[in-house]
Amino acid sequence: MEQRNLTEDEVQQIDDGYEDSSLNTRSKLAIAFADSFLSAQGPPDEETRAAMRDEFSAAEIAELGIGLALFHG
């Protein structure tokens, strides 16, 4: 998984309405996954899951989920 620091501008875009921001596709999908995971409303919708499978490897998706579980407590 690509690892880099977010810029201040990118951090400011992580808010409600991030879907329409200039964040890249991977970032938007990771945020959508985190929103779904942390809200305990079940898995992301099928469209988001399909887009995630296109953009991330299975290992990357697992890493996102494990990271969220560890940091969420």
MOHU-V322302 format. One record per residue. N is the residue number from 1. RES is the residue in one letter. PHI is phi in degrees with one decimal (none if undefined). Layout:
{{N & RES & PHI} {N & RES & PHI}}
This chain:
{{1 & M & none} {2 & E & -62.7} {3 & Q & -123.7} {4 & R & -156.3} {5 & N & -81.4} {6 & L & -79.8} {7 & T & -80.6} {8 & E & -59.8} {9 & D & -61.9} {10 & E & -65.2} {11 & V & -61.8} {12 & Q & -63.9} {13 & Q & -85.5} {14 & I & -85.3} {15 & D & -159.1} {16 & D & -56.1} {17 & G & 88.2} {18 & Y & -59.2} {19 & E & -58.6} {20 & D & -99.3} {21 & S & -81.8} {22 & S & -91.1} {23 & L & -60.1} {24 & N & -73.9} {25 & T & -57.8} {26 & R & -59.3} {27 & S & -64.2} {28 & K & -62.4} {29 & L & -67.5} {30 & A & -63.4} {31 & I & -67.6} {32 & A & -61.3} {33 & F & -62.3} {34 & A & -63.0} {35 & D & -58.4} {36 & S & -65.5} {37 & F & -61.3} {38 & L & -77.2} {39 & S & -85.3} {40 & A & 57.0} {41 & Q & -98.1} {42 & G & 94.0} {43 & P & -69.0} {44 & P & -59.0} {45 & D & -64.9} {46 & E & -59.9} {47 & E & -62.1} {48 & T & -66.4} {49 & R & -61.6} {50 & A & -63.8} {51 & A & -64.1} {52 & M & -65.6} {53 & R & -63.5} {54 & D & -73.2} {55 & E & -97.1} {56 & F & -119.1} {57 & S & -76.6} {58 & A & -59.6} {59 & A & -64.8} {60 & E & -67.4} {61 & I & -64.8} {62 & A & -61.6} {63 & E & -62.5} {64 & L & -60.8} {65 & G & -63.7} {66 & I & -65.1} {67 & G & -60.3} {68 & L & -63.6} {69 & A & -62.9} {70 & L & -67.4} {71 & F & -82.9} {72 & H & -77.4} {73 & G & 87.8}}
